[in-house]
Amino acid sequence: MRRNIIVMLLAVVLSAVVFTPIDGYTFGFLSRYTSVKDSNGEVRIGVGDVNDGKAHYYSYENGGKTIKFFVVKSSDGVIRAAFDACDVCFPAKKGYSQEGDFMICHNCGRKFHSSRVNVVEGGCNPAPLNRETVGEELVIKVADILPGSRFF
């Protein structure tokens, strides 16, 4: 009897891991998104946390809605930010992942060079998110994050 319970418990845990979406959001663990909070209407992220050329994923909660975005330092040395969605594929809620210098749409498979994030907008390009580097911090105004709620 005890052995059957252990086997069933392991099966449930394994199923949860196998069937959890890419970001782990369904079960609230293994999420690739780091939750950020604002202070005085701004979200601040240390430049040292995002200057490695890898995409870093964040989420901002507002009124029960989770707005997701990523920050990446492109090969030209610019730290860029975009919503983890686009004007075309956002209803699928799949977002982007990084492959070298490219951000790949999980829905349609299109590739976008990271140096074009915040430069090209519309279509399936990552929806731009205004940001500013102030000293050793990347500053994103909440007023710029909130319009992104339409994607999520």
C-alpha positions as a Markdown table, in Angstrom:
| # | Residue | x | y | z |
|---|---|---|---|---|
| 1 | Met | 0.0 | 0.0 | 0.0 |
| 2 | Arg | 2.7 | 2.5 | 1.0 |
| 3 | Arg | 4.7 | 1.6 | -2.1 |
| 4 | Asn | 1.6 | 2.3 | -4.3 |
| 5 | Ile | 1.3 | 5.8 | -2.7 |
| 6 | Ile | 4.9 | 6.6 | -3.3 |
| 7 | Val | 4.7 | 5.4 | -7.0 |
| 8 | Met | 1.5 | 7.5 | -7.5 |
| 9 | Leu | 3.2 | 10.6 | -5.9 |
| 10 | Leu | 6.2 | 10.2 | -8.1 |
| 11 | Ala | 4.0 | 9.9 | -11.2 |
| 12 | Val | 2.2 | 13.2 | -10.3 |
| 13 | Val | 5.5 | 15.0 | -9.7 |
| 14 | Leu | 6.9 | 13.7 | -13.0 |
| 15 | Ser | 3.8 | 14.7 | -14.9 |
| 16 | Ala | 3.9 | 18.2 | -13.4 |
| 17 | Val | 7.5 | 18.6 | -14.6 |
| 18 | Val | 6.9 | 17.1 | -18.0 |
| 19 | Phe | 3.7 | 19.0 | -18.8 |
| 20 | Thr | 4.8 | 22.4 | -17.3 |
| 21 | Pro | 5.0 | 25.1 | -20.0 |
| 22 | Ile | 8.4 | 26.6 | -20.9 |
| 23 | Asp | 8.2 | 29.3 | -18.3 |
| 24 | Gly | 6.8 | 27.0 | -15.5 |
| 25 | Tyr | 4.1 | 29.6 | -14.8 |
| 26 | Thr | 1.2 | 27.2 | -14.6 |
| 27 | Phe | 2.5 | 25.7 | -11.3 |
| 28 | Gly | 4.3 | 28.8 | -10.0 |
| 29 | Phe | 7.8 | 27.3 | -10.0 |
| 30 | Leu | 10.6 | 26.9 | -12.4 |
| 31 | Ser | 9.7 | 30.2 | -13.9 |
| 32 | Arg | 12.2 | 31.9 | -16.1 |
| 33 | Tyr | 10.7 | 35.3 | -15.1 |
| 34 | Thr | 12.1 | 37.3 | -12.2 |
| 35 | Ser | 9.3 | 39.3 | -10.5 |
| 36 | Val | 10.2 | 43.0 | -10.3 |
| 37 | Lys | 8.6 | 45.7 | -8.1 |
| 38 | Asp | 8.5 | 49.4 | -8.8 |
| 39 | Ser | 9.7 | 52.3 | -6.5 |
| 40 | Asn | 8.4 | 55.8 | -7.3 |
| 41 | Gly | 7.0 | 54.7 | -10.6 |
| 42 | Glu | 10.2 | 53.0 | -11.8 |
| 43 | Val | 11.6 | 49.5 | -12.1 |
| 44 | Arg | 15.4 | 49.4 | -11.6 |
| 45 | Ile | 17.6 | 46.5 | -12.7 |
| 46 | Gly | 21.3 | 46.4 | -12.1 |
| 47 | Val | 23.3 | 46.7 | -15.3 |
| 48 | Gly | 25.6 | 44.1 | -13.9 |
| 49 | Asp | 22.7 | 41.7 | -13.9 |
| 50 | Val | 22.0 | 42.0 | -17.6 |
| 51 | Asn | 25.2 | 42.8 | -19.4 |
| 52 | Asp | 26.3 | 39.2 | -20.2 |
| 53 | Gly | 24.6 | 39.0 | -23.7 |
| 54 | Lys | 21.9 | 36.7 | -22.4 |
| 55 | Ala | 18.2 | 37.4 | -22.4 |
| 56 | His | 16.9 | 38.0 | -18.9 |
| 57 | Tyr | 13.2 | 37.6 | -18.3 |
| 58 | Tyr | 11.1 | 39.7 | -15.9 |
| 59 | Ser | 7.5 | 40.0 | -14.9 |
| 60 | Tyr | 5.6 | 43.0 | -13.4 |
| 61 | Glu | 2.3 | 42.5 | -11.6 |
| 62 | Asn | -0.4 | 45.2 | -12.0 |
| 63 | Gly | -4.0 | 44.8 | -10.9 |
| 64 | Gly | -3.9 | 41.0 | -11.1 |
| 65 | Lys | -2.3 | 41.0 | -14.6 |
| 66 | Thr | 1.3 | 39.8 | -15.2 |
| 67 | Ile | 3.2 | 41.8 | -17.8 |
| 68 | Lys | 6.3 | 40.0 | -19.1 |
| 69 | Phe | 9.4 | 41.5 | -20.7 |
| 70 | Phe | 13.0 | 40.7 | -21.4 |
| 71 | Val | 16.3 | 42.6 | -21.3 |
| 72 | Val | 19.3 | 41.7 | -23.4 |
| 73 | Lys | 22.6 | 43.3 | -24.1 |
| 74 | Ser | 23.0 | 43.0 | -27.9 |
| 75 | Ser | 26.3 | 42.4 | -29.6 |
| 76 | Asp | 26.7 | 46.1 | -30.3 |
| 77 | Gly | 26.9 | 46.7 | -26.6 |
| 78 | Val | 23.4 | 48.3 | -26.1 |
| 79 | Ile | 21.1 | 47.0 | -23.4 |
| 80 | Arg | 17.7 | 46.6 | -24.9 |
| 81 | Ala | 14.2 | 45.8 | -23.5 |
| 82 | Ala | 11.0 | 44.4 | -25.1 |
| 83 | Phe | 7.8 | 42.8 | -24.0 |
| 84 | Asp | 7.9 | 39.1 | -24.3 |
| 85 | Ala | 5.3 | 39.3 | -27.0 |
| 86 | Cys | 4.6 | 40.9 | -30.4 |
| 87 | Asp | 1.7 | 42.5 | -32.3 |
| 88 | Val | 1.0 | 39.3 | -34.3 |
| 89 | Cys | 1.6 | 36.3 | -32.1 |
| 90 | Phe | 0.7 | 37.6 | -28.6 |
| 91 | Pro | -2.6 | 35.7 | -28.4 |
| 92 | Ala | -0.6 | 32.4 | -28.3 |
| 93 | Lys | 1.3 | 33.8 | -25.2 |
| 94 | Lys | 4.5 | 31.9 | -26.1 |
| 95 | Gly | 7.1 | 34.7 | -26.1 |
| 96 | Tyr | 10.7 | 34.6 | -27.2 |
| 97 | Ser | 13.8 | 32.7 | -26.4 |
| 98 | Gln | 17.4 | 33.5 | -27.3 |
| 99 | Glu | 19.6 | 31.6 | -29.7 |
| 100 | Gly | 23.0 | 33.3 | -30.0 |
| 101 | Asp | 22.4 | 36.9 | -31.2 |
| 102 | Phe | 18.8 | 36.2 | -32.1 |
| 103 | Met | 15.5 | 36.3 | -30.3 |
| 104 | Ile | 13.2 | 33.5 | -31.6 |
| 105 | Cys | 9.4 | 33.7 | -31.5 |
| 106 | His | 8.1 | 30.5 | -29.9 |
| 107 | Asn | 4.9 | 30.8 | -32.0 |
| 108 | Cys | 6.0 | 31.4 | -35.6 |
| 109 | Gly | 9.7 | 30.6 | -35.3 |
| 110 | Arg | 10.9 | 33.9 | -36.8 |
| 111 | Lys | 14.3 | 35.1 | -35.7 |
| 112 | Phe | 15.1 | 38.7 | -34.8 |
| 113 | His | 18.7 | 40.0 | -34.3 |
| 114 | Ser | 19.1 | 41.3 | -30.8 |
| 115 | Ser | 20.6 | 44.6 | -32.1 |
| 116 | Arg | 17.2 | 45.3 | -33.8 |
| 117 | Val | 15.2 | 45.0 | -30.5 |
| 118 | Asn | 13.8 | 48.5 | -29.7 |
| 119 | Val | 14.7 | 49.6 | -33.2 |
| 120 | Val | 12.2 | 47.7 | -35.4 |
| 121 | Glu | 8.7 | 47.4 | -34.2 |
| 122 | Gly | 5.4 | 46.0 | -35.4 |
| 123 | Gly | 4.6 | 42.7 | -37.0 |
| 124 | Cys | 6.3 | 39.8 | -35.1 |
| 125 | Asn | 9.2 | 41.9 | -33.9 |
| 126 | Pro | 9.5 | 41.9 | -30.1 |
| 127 | Ala | 7.3 | 44.9 | -28.9 |
| 128 | Pro | 9.7 | 47.6 | -27.8 |
| 129 | Leu | 9.9 | 48.7 | -24.1 |
| 130 | Asn | 11.4 | 52.1 | -23.4 |
| 131 | Arg | 14.3 | 52.0 | -21.0 |
| 132 | Glu | 17.2 | 54.2 | -19.9 |
| 133 | Thr | 20.6 | 53.4 | -18.4 |
| 134 | Val | 21.3 | 55.7 | -15.5 |
| 135 | Gly | 24.7 | 55.0 | -13.9 |
| 136 | Glu | 24.8 | 51.3 | -13.1 |
| 137 | Glu | 21.0 | 50.8 | -13.4 |
| 138 | Leu | 18.6 | 50.1 | -16.2 |
| 139 | Val | 15.5 | 52.2 | -15.5 |
| 140 | Ile | 12.1 | 51.3 | -16.9 |
| 141 | Lys | 9.2 | 53.5 | -16.1 |
| 142 | Val | 6.0 | 51.8 | -14.9 |
| 143 | Ala | 4.1 | 54.2 | -17.3 |
| 144 | Asp | 6.0 | 52.4 | -20.2 |
| 145 | Ile | 5.3 | 48.9 | -18.8 |
| 146 | Leu | 1.6 | 49.3 | -18.3 |
| 147 | Pro | 0.6 | 49.6 | -22.0 |
| 148 | Gly | 2.2 | 46.2 | -22.5 |
| 149 | Ser | -0.7 | 44.6 | -20.5 |
| 150 | Arg | -2.6 | 44.4 | -23.8 |
| 151 | Phe | -0.3 | 41.5 | -24.8 |
| 152 | Phe | -1.0 | 39.4 | -21.7 |
